[in-house]
Amino acid sequence: MSETFAVPTRCGKCDGCAIHHRAICIGAMPQEIAELNRISHLRDYARGQVILGQGEETSIVGNVVSGVVKLMTSTIGGQQQIVGLLFPSDFFGRIFRDMSRFSYEAATDVTLCCMNRPAFETFLSSHPQVERELLRSKLDELDSAREWISVVGGHTTMQRVATFIYILSRRAGNRKYSDGTSRGPIISVPINRRDMAAYLGTTPETLSRNIHALSRRKVLRIIDARHFELLNEAELMRQAGWSREDLENITTFGI
């Protein structure tokens, strides 16, 4: 199994959890938190490691604590296609299904709160409040996925690029340069240009032209291929072609 390549770390402790206020356990009572703590553990994966392989037994489920996870699927021609990105607090894995329909791969170094799938399914059967929270989060994720399809299928390349960068600026975790030279938040892109282009339904060359156009318009400052400084959030939103409410809906529930 792919998960055997991961390095188990400490036992999961829910007290002080960085994602508790956003993860599915947000509605859990103290005794439920204690039970989740007993069946969970933290596990680290290095960038590029496979967490669950497509077609493998879904032995673990849980939440992303830190980092970004790619959802991949194999095309008929055998190529790998990114179909989603999971950010901190997002749920990974498939409950009530023996086999994984997608491959989960660490796009960056990640820490996951992992639970044995059968144990978590048993927990859900006895704790409807957490089960409802999981259902709500999955329905929100489905709504977001449908909105993302409309972005890729019906928007210009610039609108797709700007929307994607905006989501990253809000979800992936921004940082400041330690020397204080940056004026705005630093956006870290967890996937390479080729994968990003495929995910946005364009070519690497067209993607690069749009990123440089945003740079010329002083929306972004290009630091390197995977890092940008956000200089003008309002203009980035205008280039995305969405209302603030629509952008926030997509941002909140992942892509």
N, C-alpha and C positions, 0 to 999 in steps of 0.2 A: 504494500500500500504506500502511496505517495507520502502520507503524513508521517511515516517513520523517519523521514529525513529531517524533520523539525527537531528543534532542541527544546525539550520541556524546561520550563523555568519554575518559578515558585508557585505554590498553591494559590488559586484565585481567592482574593479577599475583596468583598464588596464594599467594605468601609473605605471611603476615600477614593472610590473608583472615578476616573476622569470622565466616564461617559454615562454614569448612573442616571443623570438628569435627562438623558436623551434616549437611552437604550430601552429595550422592551420591559426591563424590570422596573421602570419608573413607577408603575402602578402597584408594585408588589408590597405586601405588608412585611413587617420585620421578620416574622417567622418564615415567610416565603423567601425573603432575601437570604436568611440563614440556610434554607434548604438548597437554594441555587448555589450558594457558596460551597456547599458540600459536594455538589456534583460538577463543579466547574474548576478549571485550572487555566492559568495563563501559559501561552506557548508562543515562542518567537520563531519567525520565519525570515530568512534572508531574502533579499531581492532576487527574483527569478525562481525561487523554489515553488514547487507545486504543492498546494494545500490539499486539494481534492482533484482527482483526474476525471475527465469526462468518461462516463460509463463505469466508474468505480463505485464500490459500495459507499453509501453516504454514512460513514461511521461517526462523524462529528458535525456539530452545528455550533453556532454561537454568534458573538459580536466582534466587530473590528474595534480594538481599543486604540491603536495608533497605526499610522501608515495607510496605504491604499492597496486594495486587492482588485485584480482584473478578473472579470468573467470572460472566459474564452469558449469558443465552439469551433469544431472542425468543419470546414466546408466539404462539399462533395469532392473537390479536387485535392483535399488533404491539407489545405492551408488553415492556419489559425486566425480567427476573426474575433476581435474584442466586441462583446455585446453589452458590457456594462462595467462600471467602476463602483467599488464599495469604499466608503470613507468611514472614519471613526463614528461609532454607534450603529452603523448598518449591520444587519443580520446576514450571516453567510450560511450556506448549506441548505438542504431541502429536507424538511420534516415530512413524515408520513410517506416517504418514498425510499426504496432500497438503493436505487442507483442515481448517481448524479448526472443530470442532463448537460451540465457545463463543467468546464475545468476552472478551478479557482487558483490563481497564481499571484504571488506577492509581487506587485508592481514596484514597491519600495520595501525596505525592511519593515516588517509589520509585527505587531503583538496582537494576538487574538485571545478572547475569552472563550475557551472551548468547552463543550459539553458533549458527553456521549449521547448520540441521537436517541436511542431507545429510552435512556434515563430521562431525557428532557421531554420526550413524548408522554411518558408516564407522569411526570411532574405537571404538564399542561392539563392532563385529564382530571387532576385533582385541584387545579387552581385556575378557575375560569377567568379571573380578572387579568392574569398575565396572558392567558390564551387570547382574550379579547384585544389586549394591547398589541400582541403579535399580529393578529388579523388586521387590526387597524393600520399598523405600519406597512403590512404587505399590500393592502388596498391603496394606501397612499403611494407606495412604490409603483404600483401598477398604473395609477393615474399619471405619475411623473414619467413613466416609460412611454405612455401614449403621447404625452406632450412632447417628449424628446423625439419621437418618430415624426411628429409634425415639423419639428425644427429641421431635421435631416432631410425630410422629403419636400418641404415647401418653402424653405427660407434660402436666401442667397448664401454663398460661401462665407462672405464677411459676417453675416448674421449668425451663422453656425459657429464660426471661430470666436466671435465676441461673446456669444452665449456660453460657450465652453469655458473660456477664460474667466468669465464672471463667476461661473459655478465654482471653478477651482479657487478663485480668490476668496470665496465665502466658506468653502467646505474643507479644503485640503490643509488648512492651517497656514497662516501667514507668519512671517518673521521679519525682524528688522536686522540690518547689518549691525554687528557689534560695535563698529566704529562710528555709528550714527550718521553715515553718509547718505543713507537712503531717505527719501522724502515720503515715500508711500510704502504700502505693504508689498512684500516680495512674494510672487506667485511661483510655486514650484510645480512643474508639470511632471506627473508620475510616469508618463509613457513617452517613447521616442516619437520623432516627427512622422515616421512612416506609419506607425500604429495610430497616432493621432489623426493623420489624414484619412486613413481607412475608416476610423470611427466616425469621422465627420462627413464621410462620403465624398471626398475630394482627393486630389493628388498632393504629394509632398511639395511640389513646385508651387501649386496654387495656394496651399497653406502658407508657405514661406512668404509669398507675395503679400498676402493679407496681413500677416504678422508685421511685416516691414511697413505696410501702409498704416497700421495702428501706431507704429513707432514714429513715422513721419508726422502723424497728426498729434503727437505728444500725448497719446493715450497710454502707451507703454514705453518703458525703457528696456531694451533688450540687454540682459546681462550675459547670458549664454544661451545655448540651444534649449535649455530646460528651465531657465529662470528669467522672470520679467519683474520689473518694478511697475506697479500700477500707479499712474500719475493722475488720471482723470476718470474716476468711476462713473460719473454722470455721462460722459461721452461714450464710455464703453457700453453702458446700458442703452444709449441711443443707437449705437451701431448694432446692438443685438436685436433691436426692433420689437422688444417686448415691453409691456408695462412693468413697473416695479413689482406689483403683486404677482404677476405671472412668473417673473424671474425668481422671486422668493419662493414660490410654490415648487418650482423645479429644483431650486437649490436645497430646500429643506429635505426633500425626499429622495435625493440622489439622482443618478443618471445611468 
